[in-house]
Amino acid sequence: MTNTTSYRLPVWLPNLITIVRIVAGAILFTAIFYDRKITVIRVGWFIVIALTDWVDGWLARKFNARTSWGQLLDPIADKVVLLGAFAFFYVTGDISWWFTILYFTREILQTIIRIASFSGNKDSQTPTLFISKLKTALSYLYGLLLFVEQLYRIIPVSTDRFRVHTLLEVVIISLSYIGLVKPFIKKWN
C-alpha cells in the first residue's frame, strides 16, 4: 500500500497571479510613460510579466483551478500589458499607426464581447482559442523585440527593421481578427 496524497492548489492562486500581473503591468507602463526610458530592469520586468501569463494558465489547468473569473481576468491582464507596450512604442515611433489602431480596436471589441458574455452567465467559461493564444504569444515576443531594440538597436538597418516590424504586425493583426471572428463563423454554420 502506498501513501500518496494529491496536492490541491487553492483555486484563487492563479487568479491572484493574474491580478498581480495587471498591477505590475500598470505600474511598469506608468513608470515608462513617466520618464520615457527603457532599462534592463524594465525589460526583465516585462519578461517576468509575460512568463506569469503562462504560469497562471498552467497552474489553473494542472491543478484544475480554472474559474470564470480567471478566464475573464487573464485576457484583461494581457491587454493591460500589451496595450501599454504598444501605446508606448507607437508614441516613440517604433510601430506603425495602422497596427496600433487595428490592434487596439480588436482588443477593445474582444473585451466588450468577453464582459458581455461573462455578465450574461458568470458560471459559463469562455475558452480561449489556440489562435488567440498564438496571437498573444507573438504579441509578447514583438513587445520584447521592441524593448530590446530600444536598448540595443539589434536590427540596425532601417529597411530590415521596417520589413521585420511589418511582417510581425501583419501576422499579429491577421491572427487577431481571425480569432475574433472565428467563434461567430462557427455559430452561423
PASEBA-1860 file (N, C-alpha, C; in nm, 3 decimals):
! residues 189
1> MTNTTSYR> 0.085/-0.117/0.000/0.000/0.000/0.000/0.090/0.124/0.000 ~ 0.064/0.213/-0.093/0.143/0.336/-0.100/0.063/0.450/-0.040 ~ 0.136/0.538/0.021/0.073/0.654/0.083/0.095/0.774/-0.010 ~ -0.005/0.803/-0.091/0.006/0.917/-0.182/-0.100/1.019/-0.144 ~ -0.057/1.140/-0.149/-0.152/1.249/-0.126/-0.150/1.339/-0.248 ~ -0.264/1.382/-0.287/-0.268/1.473/-0.401/-0.279/1.615/-0.347 ~ -0.199/1.700/-0.404/-0.197/1.839/-0.360/-0.303/1.915/-0.437 ~ -0.385/1.986/-0.365/-0.490/2.068/-0.426/-0.451/2.214/-0.412
9> LPVWLPNL> -0.426/2.277/-0.523/-0.388/2.418/-0.526/-0.510/2.502/-0.491 ~ -0.493/2.604/-0.410/-0.607/2.693/-0.385/-0.657/2.752/-0.517 ~ -0.785/2.746/-0.539/-0.844/2.787/-0.666/-0.817/2.935/-0.695 ~ -0.790/3.011/-0.593/-0.770/3.154/-0.611/-0.627/3.191/-0.651 ~ -0.530/3.099/-0.638/-0.390/3.133/-0.664/-0.364/3.178/-0.809 ~ -0.411/3.106/-0.911/-0.389/3.156/-1.048/-0.453/3.294/-1.069 ~ -0.570/3.317/-1.009/-0.633/3.448/-1.021/-0.551/3.556/-0.952 ~ -0.491/3.523/-0.838/-0.406/3.619/-0.768/-0.285/3.655/-0.854
17> ITIVRIVA> -0.226/3.556/-0.919/-0.112/3.581/-1.008/-0.155/3.673/-1.123 ~ -0.274/3.649/-1.175/-0.326/3.733/-1.284/-0.347/3.876/-1.237 ~ -0.401/3.893/-1.118/-0.424/4.028/-1.064/-0.290/4.099/-1.041 ~ -0.192/4.025/-0.990/-0.059/4.083/-0.972/-0.002/4.124/-1.108 ~ -0.026/4.046/-1.212/0.021/4.080/-1.348/-0.044/4.209/-1.396 ~ -0.173/4.227/-1.369/-0.241/4.351/-1.407/-0.177/4.471/-1.338 ~ -0.158/4.459/-1.207/-0.099/4.569/-1.129/0.045/4.595/-1.173 ~ 0.124/4.489/-1.192/0.263/4.504/-1.233/0.272/4.570/-1.370
25> GAILFTAI> 0.183/4.532/-1.462/0.182/4.593/-1.595/0.146/4.740/-1.588 ~ 0.047/4.774/-1.507/0.006/4.914/-1.493/0.120/4.997/-1.433 ~ 0.188/4.943/-1.332/0.300/5.015/-1.271/0.415/5.031/-1.370 ~ 0.447/4.923/-1.442/0.556/4.926/-1.540/0.534/5.035/-1.643 ~ 0.415/5.039/-1.701/0.394/5.135/-1.809/0.368/5.276/-1.757 ~ 0.323/5.289/-1.636/0.315/5.422/-1.575/0.457/5.478/-1.561 ~ 0.550/5.395/-1.513/0.689/5.438/-1.498/0.752/5.468/-1.634 ~ 0.727/5.383/-1.733/0.785/5.404/-1.865/0.731/5.532/-1.929
33> FYDRKITV> 0.601/5.555/-1.920/0.545/5.677/-1.977/0.590/5.801/-1.899 ~ 0.616/5.784/-1.771/0.658/5.898/-1.688/0.795/5.951/-1.731 ~ 0.892/5.859/-1.744/1.027/5.909/-1.777/1.074/5.870/-1.917 ~ 0.991/5.797/-1.990/1.020/5.758/-2.129/1.154/5.684/-2.143 ~ 1.182/5.595/-2.048/1.307/5.520/-2.051/1.279/5.370/-2.049 ~ 1.353/5.300/-2.132/1.355/5.154/-2.129/1.489/5.116/-2.068 ~ 1.485/5.038/-1.961/1.607/4.993/-1.894/1.609/4.841/-1.893 ~ 1.725/4.787/-1.859/1.738/4.641/-1.849/1.640/4.587/-1.743
41> IRVGWFIV> 1.624/4.658/-1.633/1.531/4.614/-1.528/1.388/4.612/-1.582 ~ 1.351/4.711/-1.659/1.215/4.715/-1.715/1.193/4.607/-1.819 ~ 1.295/4.575/-1.895/1.285/4.464/-1.990/1.265/4.334/-1.912 ~ 1.343/4.317/-1.805/1.327/4.198/-1.721/1.189/4.192/-1.660 ~ 1.137/4.305/-1.617/1.002/4.313/-1.560/0.899/4.268/-1.664 ~ 0.915/4.315/-1.788/0.825/4.276/-1.896/0.832/4.125/-1.919 ~ 0.952/4.070/-1.917/0.969/3.925/-1.938/0.900/3.847/-1.826 ~ 0.918/3.890/-1.702/0.853/3.822/-1.589/0.701/3.829/-1.603
49> IALTDWVD> 0.649/3.944/-1.640/0.504/3.958/-1.661/0.457/3.861/-1.769 ~ 0.531/3.854/-1.879/0.494/3.763/-1.988/0.497/3.618/-1.942 ~ 0.597/3.582/-1.864/0.606/3.444/-1.815/0.493/3.410/-1.718 ~ 0.450/3.507/-1.637/0.341/3.478/-1.544/0.211/3.453/-1.619 ~ 0.200/3.502/-1.743/0.082/3.469/-1.824/0.077/3.318/-1.846 ~ 0.192/3.258/-1.873/0.197/3.115/-1.892/0.178/3.043/-1.758 ~ 0.242/3.093/-1.653/0.238/3.028/-1.522/0.096/3.018/-1.468 ~ 0.021/3.128/-1.469/-0.114/3.122/-1.412/-0.204/3.026/-1.490
57> GWLARKFN> -0.189/3.023/-1.622/-0.267/2.929/-1.702/-0.228/2.785/-1.676 ~ -0.098/2.760/-1.665/-0.050/2.625/-1.637/-0.100/2.577/-1.502 ~ -0.089/2.663/-1.400/-0.137/2.625/-1.266/-0.286/2.594/-1.267 ~ -0.362/2.678/-1.335/-0.508/2.659/-1.339/-0.544/2.526/-1.406 ~ -0.473/2.492/-1.516/-0.502/2.366/-1.584/-0.450/2.246/-1.505 ~ -0.327/2.255/-1.458/-0.262/2.143/-1.389/-0.336/2.102/-1.262 ~ -0.384/2.200/-1.187/-0.448/2.171/-1.059/-0.599/2.191/-1.062 ~ -0.652/2.194/-1.184/-0.797/2.211/-1.203/-0.851/2.328/-1.119
65> ARTSWGQL> -0.783/2.441/-1.131/-0.820/2.561/-1.056/-0.874/2.668/-1.151 ~ -0.936/2.624/-1.259/-0.992/2.719/-1.356/-1.122/2.777/-1.302 ~ -1.137/2.908/-1.324/-1.259/2.976/-1.281/-1.305/3.069/-1.392 ~ -1.432/3.104/-1.387/-1.485/3.201/-1.484/-1.415/3.336/-1.466 ~ -1.390/3.373/-1.340/-1.320/3.499/-1.315/-1.180/3.496/-1.376 ~ -1.113/3.385/-1.365/-0.980/3.372/-1.423/-0.982/3.385/-1.574 ~ -1.084/3.326/-1.635/-1.094/3.334/-1.781/-1.133/3.474/-1.827 ~ -1.189/3.553/-1.740/-1.216/3.693/-1.772/-1.093/3.779/-1.745
73> LDPIADKV> -1.028/3.757/-1.630/-0.916/3.842/-1.589/-0.788/3.818/-1.670 ~ -0.761/3.694/-1.709/-0.638/3.663/-1.779/-0.623/3.744/-1.909 ~ -0.724/3.747/-1.997/-0.709/3.829/-2.118/-0.703/3.979/-2.087 ~ -0.769/4.022/-1.980/-0.761/4.163/-1.942/-0.618/4.197/-1.899 ~ -0.554/4.107/-1.827/-0.415/4.130/-1.787/-0.326/4.142/-1.911 ~ -0.346/4.053/-2.007/-0.269/4.061/-2.132/-0.291/4.196/-2.200 ~ -0.415/4.241/-2.202/-0.447/4.367/-2.267/-0.381/4.486/-2.196 ~ -0.382/4.486/-2.065/-0.318/4.595/-1.990/-0.170/4.603/-2.028
81> VLLGAFAF> -0.104/4.489/-2.029/0.040/4.485/-2.057/0.069/4.517/-2.203 ~ 0.002/4.449/-2.294/0.033/4.465/-2.435/-0.013/4.600/-2.490 ~ -0.130/4.646/-2.448/-0.173/4.778/-2.494/-0.082/4.887/-2.439 ~ -0.035/4.870/-2.316/0.062/4.964/-2.260/0.190/4.966/-2.343 ~ 0.239/4.847/-2.376/0.362/4.838/-2.456/0.343/4.900/-2.593 ~ 0.237/4.862/-2.661/0.217/4.911/-2.797/0.184/5.060/-2.800 ~ 0.117/5.111/-2.698/0.092/5.255/-2.690/0.225/5.329/-2.678 ~ 0.313/5.280/-2.591/0.442/5.345/-2.574/0.522/5.340/-2.703
89> FYVTGDIS> 0.528/5.224/-2.767/0.609/5.212/-2.887/0.548/5.284/-3.007 ~ 0.419/5.309/-3.004/0.359/5.396/-3.106/0.405/5.540/-3.083 ~ 0.399/5.584/-2.959/0.440/5.721/-2.925/0.588/5.745/-2.963 ~ 0.671/5.645/-2.945/0.813/5.660/-2.978/0.841/5.640/-3.127 ~ 0.738/5.604/-3.204/0.755/5.587/-3.348/0.811/5.452/-3.390 ~ 0.807/5.355/-3.300/0.863/5.223/-3.330/0.765/5.127/-3.397 ~ 0.637/5.155/-3.389/0.539/5.070/-3.457/0.448/5.159/-3.542 ~ 0.382/5.098/-3.636/0.301/5.174/-3.732/0.166/5.216/-3.674
97> WWFTILYF> 0.112/5.321/-3.731/-0.018/5.372/-3.686/-0.129/5.273/-3.717 ~ -0.123/5.207/-3.835/-0.231/5.116/-3.873/-0.234/4.995/-3.779 ~ -0.116/4.945/-3.741/-0.110/4.833/-3.647/-0.171/4.873/-3.514 ~ -0.133/4.990/-3.466/-0.181/5.038/-3.336/-0.334/5.050/-3.337 ~ -0.390/5.111/-3.439/-0.535/5.129/-3.447/-0.606/4.994/-3.456 ~ -0.559/4.907/-3.545/-0.624/4.777/-3.561/-0.610/4.690/-3.436 ~ -0.494/4.694/-3.373/-0.472/4.613/-3.252/-0.561/4.662/-3.138 ~ -0.561/4.793/-3.115/-0.643/4.849/-3.007/-0.791/4.823/-3.032
105> TREILQTI> -0.835/4.839/-3.156/-0.976/4.817/-3.189/-1.016/4.673/-3.160 ~ -0.933/4.579/-3.203/-0.963/4.437/-3.180/-0.968/4.406/-3.031 ~ -0.872/4.457/-2.955/-0.867/4.427/-2.812/-0.987/4.487/-2.738 ~ -1.028/4.605/-2.776/-1.145/4.666/-2.714/-1.271/4.587/-2.749 ~ -1.287/4.549/-2.876/-1.403/4.469/-2.916/-1.405/4.335/-2.842 ~ -1.291/4.270/-2.835/-1.284/4.140/-2.768/-1.317/4.153/-2.619 ~ -1.272/4.260/-2.557/-1.302/4.282/-2.415/-1.451/4.305/-2.395 ~ -1.513/4.382/-2.480/-1.658/4.405/-2.472/-1.734/4.274/-2.487
113> IRIASFSG> -1.694/4.191/-2.583/-1.759/4.062/-2.605/-1.742/3.972/-2.482 ~ -1.621/3.965/-2.427/-1.596/3.880/-2.310/-1.676/3.926/-2.188 ~ -1.677/4.057/-2.165/-1.750/4.108/-2.048/-1.900/4.085/-2.065 ~ -1.952/4.105/-2.186/-2.094/4.080/-2.211/-2.128/3.933/-2.190 ~ -2.042/3.845/-2.239/-2.063/3.702/-2.220/-2.057/3.665/-2.072 ~ -1.960/3.721/-2.001/-1.942/3.693/-1.859/-2.061/3.745/-1.778 ~ -2.105/3.867/-1.808/-2.216/3.924/-1.730/-2.347/3.851/-1.758 ~ -2.358/3.790/-1.876/-2.478/3.712/-1.907/-2.483/3.580/-1.834
121> NKDSQTPT> -2.366/3.521/-1.808/-2.362/3.392/-1.740/-2.227/3.376/-1.672 ~ -2.219/3.411/-1.546/-2.092/3.406/-1.472/-2.040/3.264/-1.451 ~ -2.126/3.165/-1.462/-2.083/3.026/-1.444/-2.025/2.967/-1.572 ~ -2.054/3.031/-1.684/-2.005/2.982/-1.812/-1.861/3.025/-1.832 ~ -1.777/2.934/-1.876/-1.638/2.966/-1.903/-1.618/2.974/-2.053 ~ -1.565/3.086/-2.098/-1.538/3.107/-2.239/-1.396/3.061/-2.268 ~ -1.381/2.953/-2.343/-1.245/2.905/-2.369/-1.173/2.999/-2.467 ~ -1.043/3.010/-2.448/-0.962/3.090/-2.538/-0.916/3.002/-2.653
129> LFISKLKT> -0.934/3.050/-2.774/-0.895/2.975/-2.892/-0.743/2.967/-2.903 ~ -0.694/2.860/-2.964/-0.550/2.844/-2.984/-0.493/2.961/-3.064 ~ -0.566/3.004/-3.165/-0.520/3.114/-3.250/-0.503/3.242/-3.168 ~ -0.590/3.262/-3.070/-0.578/3.380/-2.983/-0.459/3.368/-2.889 ~ -0.432/3.246/-2.843/-0.313/3.224/-2.759/-0.186/3.248/-2.840 ~ -0.187/3.204/-2.965/-0.073/3.226/-3.053/-0.053/3.376/-3.078 ~ -0.162/3.448/-3.100/-0.155/3.594/-3.118/-0.096/3.661/-2.995 ~ -0.139/3.619/-2.878/-0.088/3.677/-2.754/0.061/3.648/-2.737
137> ALSYLYGL> 0.101/3.525/-2.764/0.243/3.489/-2.753/0.327/3.571/-2.850 ~ 0.282/3.584/-2.975/0.356/3.665/-3.073/0.358/3.812/-3.034 ~ 0.250/3.859/-2.974/0.245/3.998/-2.928/0.347/4.022/-2.817 ~ 0.357/3.929/-2.723/0.459/3.941/-2.618/0.600/3.937/-2.678 ~ 0.622/3.848/-2.775/0.754/3.841/-2.839/0.785/3.970/-2.914 ~ 0.686/4.025/-2.983/0.704/4.152/-3.053/0.733/4.263/-2.953 ~ 0.659/4.265/-2.844/0.685/4.363/-2.739/0.827/4.350/-2.686 ~ 0.873/4.227/-2.665/1.009/4.205/-2.618/1.111/4.255/-2.720
145> LLFVEQLY> 1.088/4.225/-2.848/1.176/4.275/-2.953/1.183/4.428/-2.949 ~ 1.068/4.493/-2.933/1.065/4.639/-2.927/1.143/4.692/-2.807 ~ 1.126/4.627/-2.693/1.201/4.666/-2.573/1.352/4.653/-2.597 ~ 1.393/4.538/-2.649/1.536/4.514/-2.671/1.591/4.610/-2.776 ~ 1.513/4.639/-2.879/1.558/4.736/-2.980/1.580/4.875/-2.920 ~ 1.496/4.912/-2.825/1.515/5.042/-2.760/1.649/5.047/-2.688 ~ 1.690/4.935/-2.633/1.817/4.932/-2.560/1.938/4.915/-2.652 ~ 1.927/4.824/-2.749/2.046/4.782/-2.822/2.042/4.802/-2.973
153> RIIPVSTD> 1.930/4.841/-3.029/1.915/4.855/-3.175/1.968/4.730/-3.246 ~ 1.906/4.616/-3.216/1.955/4.488/-3.267/1.933/4.470/-3.417 ~ 1.839/4.545/-3.476/1.821/4.541/-3.621/1.858/4.681/-3.672 ~ 1.987/4.702/-3.703/2.035/4.838/-3.727/1.987/4.904/-3.858 ~ 1.972/4.829/-3.965/1.935/4.889/-4.093/1.785/4.916/-4.094 ~ 1.749/5.040/-4.123/1.608/5.077/-4.113/1.519/4.999/-4.210 ~ 1.570/4.961/-4.329/1.491/4.884/-4.424/1.461/4.745/-4.366 ~ 1.562/4.680/-4.308/1.542/4.548/-4.248/1.448/4.559/-4.128
161> RFRVHTLL> 1.466/4.661/-4.049/1.380/4.683/-3.932/1.235/4.701/-3.976 ~ 1.213/4.781/-4.081/1.079/4.804/-4.134/1.016/4.672/-4.179 ~ 1.093/4.590/-4.249/1.041/4.461/-4.300/1.004/4.367/-4.185 ~ 1.092/4.356/-4.087/1.067/4.268/-3.973/0.943/4.315/-3.897 ~ 0.936/4.445/-3.871/0.821/4.500/-3.797/0.692/4.482/-3.876 ~ 0.696/4.511/-4.005/0.575/4.498/-4.087/0.529/4.353/-4.091 ~ 0.620/4.259/-4.109/0.583/4.117/-4.110/0.517/4.077/-3.979 ~ 0.580/4.112/-3.868/0.522/4.077/-3.737/0.386/4.143/-3.717
169> EVVIISLS> 0.373/4.268/-3.756/0.247/4.340/-3.739/0.136/4.278/-3.824 ~ 0.167/4.241/-3.948/0.067/4.178/-4.035/0.023/4.044/-3.978 ~ 0.118/3.963/-3.933/0.085/3.831/-3.877/0.000/3.847/-3.751 ~ 0.039/3.937/-3.661/-0.035/3.956/-3.536/-0.177/4.006/-3.564 ~ -0.192/4.102/-3.653/-0.325/4.154/-3.686/-0.409/4.047/-3.753 ~ -0.351/3.970/-3.842/-0.425/3.862/-3.908/-0.477/3.761/-3.806 ~ -0.389/3.716/-3.717/-0.430/3.622/-3.613/-0.536/3.684/-3.522 ~ -0.520/3.813/-3.492/-0.614/3.883/-3.403/-0.756/3.879/-3.458
177> YIGLVKPF> -0.770/3.914/-3.583/-0.905/3.924/-3.639/-0.963/3.788/-3.677 ~ -0.877/3.692/-3.712/-0.927/3.556/-3.733/-0.981/3.502/-3.601 ~ -0.907/3.523/-3.493/-0.951/3.478/-3.360/-1.077/3.549/-3.314 ~ -1.096/3.674/-3.358/-1.214/3.750/-3.318/-1.340/3.700/-3.390 ~ -1.329/3.671/-3.519/-1.448/3.634/-3.597/-1.475/3.483/-3.601 ~ -1.375/3.402/-3.572/-1.393/3.256/-3.580/-1.510/3.203/-3.498 ~ -1.528/3.246/-3.372/-1.644/3.195/-3.296/-1.779/3.233/-3.359 ~ -1.786/3.348/-3.423/-1.911/3.391/-3.486/-1.939/3.311/-3.612
185> IKKWN> -1.833/3.277/-3.685/-1.849/3.195/-3.805/-1.900/3.056/-3.767 ~ -1.846/3.000/-3.658/-1.891/2.868/-3.611/-2.039/2.871/-3.573 ~ -2.085/2.981/-3.511/-2.225/2.990/-3.470/-2.318/2.998/-3.590 ~ -2.271/3.058/-3.700/-2.356/3.073/-3.819/-2.364/2.945/-3.901 ~ -2.267/2.856/-3.884/-2.266/2.731/-3.963/-2.350/2.625/-3.900
END
